[in-house]
Amino acid sequence: MGAGDARPKMRIPFSKPYIAGKELYYIAQAVTYGNIAGDGHFTRGCSNILESRFDIDKVLMTTSCTSSLEMAAMLCDLEAGDEVIMPSFTFVSTANAVARTGAKPVFADIRPDTLNLDENKVEERISPRTKAIMPVHYAGVGAEMDAIMDIAERHRLVVIEDAAQGVNARYKGRALGSIGHLGTYSFHETKNYVCGEGGALCVNDPRFTERAEILRDKGTNRQKFFRGEVDKYTWVDNGSSYVPSEVVCAFLYGQLEEMDELTQVRRKSFGHYRNLLTPLRDDGFLQIPFVPEHCESNAHIFYVLLPDSDTRDGLMSTLREHGIASVFHYIPLHSSPMGAELGCNDIELPVTDDLSGRLLRLPLYYELSEEQQREVAERIDDYLRKRGRRFDVARAS
Ligand SMILES: *Cc1c(COP(=O)(O)O)cnc(C)c1O
């Protein structure tokens, strides 16, 4: 969803999945148990870890964060003409979940410091048709949930946290995904904890639990049947096939067991980039990520902001020439072809337009060595100092 995804054949790739421990052993175990469809031992194991670690009432494992977002949109009973407020600076799935119900994504601008939905720009987008707000926790740093929940309460809206990037990150001590009425996680191979393709729906408001189980299981009440609450299961609602396979959950279980170790290594790499790039920041050549005091990040993304998009593009090609992959995102959704078709492009989002054109993500994965990070930083230093473009004094302050 950006451009410049230069994954193949880079000496330092952008991201790289990692075997944390017992993933393959657990897959073998799942096969031995004789049940590799969904909702067996490992599916329950993954839900249990997430529920207890993050203090979430009900976690339903799904096939992807995209599926979880679709379920969340269905749980809000969205219909044609309804509206949902979200950032334009996000992955396509946030908006697609809403658009496919016939409802309209209404984009609001982001904060210049965290690149998260600007809580002060939300209320002006509310109309009588607004049903929900979808904050996205960009880079694993929490959006301003207190303010967002307060707005939602006053206007009786549902809050769906797109916490795809926010697994094991916290806002004022609370796990991202556990704060809104609904929250969604991703375990896609580019995220912090992975199983190839996978996700979860966090149900924090019990009024949604029963229906969420039905939507996830092809519109049937099979979960009730499993619990012995009904003596046969049948078709009771809409739904689809959102239950992940035990094979996938067995792999994920091995990752979730090592969750804190994986995060610790990522945080270390994040801090290392920050130290290496601080001199360039101090000299006005780039900006580095900001994490508010009250947010505990999971170090999902390390990005830099360059003074202009030509410098960003030039830096990206220079790094590529040296075998270093870097990527940018997002093409803001309001300026995408689908955004135009849905009539979501007739708004001004100056911060989104500006920052998305100047952002570059650096390689970040478990096995990235300090030496490789030093090399990345040296290439950046070389290029930017030679080019000589700095931030305006006004912008840098
Ligand atoms: C990765 C991501 C998604 C989609 O996750 P999948 O598990 O690949 O469906 C959705 N929203 C955001 C913000 C993401 O970063």
The ligand as an SDF file (V2000), in Angstrom:
LIG
                    3D

 15 15  0  0  0  0  0  0  0  0999 V2000
   -1.4750   -4.8070    8.6310 C   0  0  0  0  0  0  0  0  0  0  0  0
   -2.6200   -3.9140    8.8530 C   0  0  0  0  0  0  0  0  0  0  0  0
   -3.9320   -4.3180    8.5910 C   0  0  0  0  0  0  0  0  0  0  0  0
   -4.2750   -5.6210    7.9240 C   0  0  0  0  0  0  0  0  0  0  0  0
   -3.8390   -6.7320    8.5960 O   0  0  0  0  0  0  0  0  0  0  0  0
   -4.0090   -8.2000    7.9140 P   0  0  0  0  0  0  0  0  0  0  0  0
   -3.8110   -9.1210    9.0690 O   0  0  0  0  0  0  0  0  0  0  0  0
   -2.9350   -8.3020    6.8900 O   0  0  0  0  0  0  0  0  0  0  0  0
   -5.3700   -8.2700    7.3340 O   0  0  0  0  0  0  0  0  0  0  0  0
   -4.9680   -3.4610    8.9110 C   0  0  0  0  0  0  0  0  0  0  0  0
   -4.7430   -2.2510    9.4440 N   0  0  0  0  0  0  0  0  0  0  0  0
   -3.4920   -1.8040    9.6940 C   0  0  0  0  0  0  0  0  0  0  0  0
   -3.2930   -0.4640   10.3080 C   0  0  0  0  0  0  0  0  0  0  0  0
   -2.3960   -2.6220    9.3820 C   0  0  0  0  0  0  0  0  0  0  0  0
   -1.1490   -2.1620    9.6180 O   0  0  0  0  0  0  0  0  0  0  0  0
  1  2  1  0
  2  3  1  0
  2 14  2  0
  3  4  1  0
  3 10  2  0
  4  5  1  0
  5  6  1  0
  6  7  2  0
  6  8  1  0
  6  9  1  0
 10 11  1  0
 11 12  2  0
 12 13  1  0
 12 14  1  0
 14 15  1  0
M  END
$$$$
